[in-house]
Amino acid sequence: MELKSVCVYCGSSVGERPEYLGEARRFGRLLAERGIRLVYGGASVGLMGAVADAALAAGGEVIGVIPQALVAKEIAHSGLTELRVTASMHERKARMAELSDGFVALPGGIGTFEELFEAWTWAQLGIHHKPCALLNVAGYYDRLVAFLEHAAAEGFMRRLHRSMLLVARQPEELLEVFAAYRPPEVETWVRADET
């Protein structure tokens, strides 16, 4: 699959381990070097700002999407290729999805989890056929991946749907997995215009 743009969800803080910041920067550079546009939450702080700054410094195109209510709180990035301000969080997520060919979660908190899980749910429902992935920096998502396996084993998630969330430890590996991704045949439960 050809990737022209990737949506990155990640923390508005940098976390406690230097690997989180280092890998966010490396991923931003890698996207730019491969000519892949970064779409992200529009902030200038935390891993969000780091991935954007690295992509910009490497000559990449970066589009930030941020709701008006968070422009001051998340400190909207003023140096992006484009900053789109939305009226709501719902509009933000829909706009990011429209602009992206795939979705990646770097380390982050509740907002990161919620955004990725919604994109993954949309794939499960057949609303889109784009890859969703965790960039499992320094094992950050190990326990989440184990829990997802548990949920599947307990019958609350189909194995097919579990397999739709990809996991990689290195940015290069993640882009290789994305390039090879072929969406499974899933029943379309809801059309995009019904969401």
C-alpha positions as CSV (number, residue, x, y, z in Angstrom):
1,M,0.0,0.0,0.0
2,E,1.3,3.5,-0.8
3,L,1.5,5.9,2.1
4,K,1.3,9.5,1.3
5,S,0.4,10.6,4.8
6,V,0.4,9.1,8.2
7,C,-1.6,10.3,11.3
8,V,0.4,10.1,14.5
9,Y,-1.2,10.1,17.9
10,C,1.1,10.7,20.9
11,G,1.6,12.4,24.2
12,S,1.5,16.1,24.9
13,S,4.3,15.3,27.4
14,V,7.6,13.6,26.7
15,G,7.3,10.9,29.4
16,E,9.9,9.6,31.8
17,R,12.3,7.8,29.4
18,P,14.6,9.5,26.9
19,E,13.8,6.8,24.3
20,Y,10.3,8.2,23.9
21,L,11.6,11.5,22.8
22,G,14.4,10.1,20.7
23,E,12.1,7.7,18.8
24,A,9.5,10.4,18.2
25,R,12.1,12.6,16.6
26,R,13.4,9.6,14.6
27,F,10.0,8.8,13.3
28,G,9.3,12.4,12.3
29,R,12.6,12.5,10.4
30,L,11.9,9.1,8.7
31,L,8.5,10.3,7.5
32,A,10.0,13.4,6.0
33,E,12.9,11.5,4.4
34,R,10.4,9.1,2.7
35,G,8.2,11.9,1.5
36,I,5.3,10.9,3.8
37,R,3.3,13.8,5.1
38,L,2.7,13.9,8.9
39,V,-0.8,14.6,10.2
40,Y,-1.0,15.1,14.0
41,G,-2.7,16.9,16.8
42,G,-1.2,20.4,16.1
43,A,0.6,21.0,19.5
44,S,4.1,22.3,19.9
45,V,4.8,20.5,23.2
46,G,5.6,16.9,24.3
47,L,6.1,14.1,21.8
48,M,3.6,15.8,19.6
49,G,5.9,18.8,19.1
50,A,9.0,16.6,18.8
51,V,7.7,14.5,16.0
52,A,6.5,17.6,14.1
53,D,9.7,19.6,14.7
54,A,11.8,16.6,13.5
55,A,9.7,16.2,10.3
56,L,9.9,19.9,9.6
57,A,13.6,20.1,10.2
58,A,14.1,17.3,7.7
59,G,12.1,19.1,5.0
60,G,8.8,17.3,5.5
61,E,5.2,18.5,5.2
62,V,3.3,18.6,8.5
63,I,-0.4,19.3,9.0
64,G,-1.7,19.9,12.5
65,V,-5.3,19.6,13.4
66,I,-6.4,21.0,16.7
67,P,-9.8,22.1,18.2
68,Q,-10.2,25.7,19.1
69,A,-10.6,24.8,22.8
70,L,-7.1,23.3,22.9
71,V,-5.2,26.0,20.9
72,A,-3.9,27.6,24.1
73,K,-3.9,24.5,26.4
74,E,-1.9,22.3,24.0
75,I,0.1,25.3,22.7
76,A,-0.7,25.2,19.0
77,H,2.4,24.9,16.8
78,S,3.0,28.1,14.8
79,G,5.6,26.8,12.4
80,L,3.7,24.0,10.6
81,T,3.1,23.6,6.9
82,E,-0.6,24.0,7.8
83,L,-2.6,24.3,11.0
84,R,-6.3,23.5,10.8
85,V,-8.4,24.6,13.7
86,T,-11.7,22.7,14.3
87,A,-14.8,23.4,16.3
88,S,-14.7,20.2,18.3
89,M,-12.7,17.0,19.1
90,H,-15.0,15.0,17.0
91,E,-14.3,17.2,14.0
92,R,-10.6,17.0,14.8
93,K,-10.5,13.2,14.7
94,A,-12.6,13.0,11.5
95,R,-10.4,15.6,9.7
96,M,-7.2,13.7,10.8
97,A,-8.7,10.5,9.5
98,E,-9.7,12.1,6.1
99,L,-6.1,13.4,5.6
100,S,-4.3,10.1,6.5
101,D,-3.5,6.8,4.9
102,G,-2.7,5.1,8.2
103,F,-2.7,5.7,11.9
104,V,0.2,5.2,14.4
105,A,0.3,5.6,18.2
106,L,3.6,6.5,19.8
107,P,3.7,6.6,23.6
108,G,1.0,8.7,25.1
109,G,-1.9,8.8,27.5
110,I,-5.7,8.7,27.5
111,G,-6.1,10.9,24.4
112,T,-3.6,8.8,22.4
113,F,-5.4,5.6,23.4
114,E,-8.8,7.0,22.6
115,E,-7.8,8.3,19.2
116,L,-6.1,5.1,18.1
117,F,-8.9,2.9,19.4
118,E,-11.5,4.9,17.5
119,A,-9.5,4.6,14.3
120,W,-9.1,0.9,14.9
121,T,-12.8,0.5,15.6
122,W,-13.6,2.3,12.3
123,A,-11.4,-0.2,10.5
124,Q,-13.2,-3.1,12.3
125,L,-16.6,-1.7,11.3
126,G,-15.4,-1.3,7.6
127,I,-15.7,2.5,7.7
128,H,-12.1,2.6,6.4
129,H,-9.4,0.1,5.3
130,K,-6.3,1.9,6.5
131,P,-3.7,0.3,8.8
132,C,-3.6,1.1,12.5
133,A,-0.4,0.5,14.5
134,L,1.4,0.9,17.8
135,L,5.0,2.0,17.7
136,N,6.0,0.1,20.8
137,V,9.0,2.3,21.9
138,A,11.0,0.7,24.7
139,G,8.2,-1.8,25.3
140,Y,5.8,1.0,26.3
141,Y,2.8,-0.9,24.9
142,D,3.8,-4.5,26.0
143,R,1.1,-4.7,28.7
144,L,-1.6,-3.3,26.3
145,V,-0.7,-5.8,23.7
146,A,-0.8,-8.6,26.3
147,F,-4.3,-7.4,27.4
148,L,-5.6,-7.3,23.8
149,E,-4.4,-10.9,23.5
150,H,-6.3,-11.7,26.7
151,A,-9.4,-10.0,25.4
152,A,-9.3,-12.1,22.2
153,A,-8.6,-15.3,24.2
154,E,-11.6,-14.5,26.5
155,G,-13.9,-14.1,23.4
156,F,-14.5,-10.4,23.6
157,M,-12.5,-9.7,20.4
158,R,-12.3,-11.7,17.2
159,R,-8.8,-12.8,16.3
160,L,-9.3,-11.1,12.9
161,H,-10.0,-7.8,14.5
162,R,-7.0,-8.2,16.9
163,S,-4.8,-8.8,13.9
164,M,-5.8,-5.5,12.4
165,L,-3.8,-3.6,15.1
166,L,-0.2,-3.9,14.0
167,V,2.7,-3.6,16.4
168,A,6.3,-2.6,15.6
169,R,9.3,-1.6,17.8
170,Q,11.2,0.4,15.3
171,P,10.0,3.2,12.9
172,E,11.5,1.5,9.9
173,E,9.8,-1.7,10.8
174,L,6.5,0.0,11.2
175,L,6.7,1.6,7.7
176,E,7.6,-1.8,6.2
177,V,4.6,-3.4,8.0
178,F,2.4,-0.6,6.7
179,A,3.7,-1.0,3.1
180,A,2.8,-4.7,3.2
181,Y,-0.6,-4.3,4.9
182,R,-3.6,-5.8,3.1
183,P,-6.8,-5.1,5.0
184,P,-8.8,-8.2,5.8
185,E,-12.3,-8.7,4.5
186,V,-14.6,-7.4,7.1
187,E,-18.3,-6.8,7.1
188,T,-19.2,-3.1,6.6
189,W,-21.4,-2.4,9.6
190,V,-21.6,1.3,9.2
191,R,-21.0,3.5,6.2
192,A,-18.7,6.5,6.7
193,D,-21.6,9.0,6.1
194,E,-23.5,7.3,8.9
195,T,-20.9,8.0,11.6
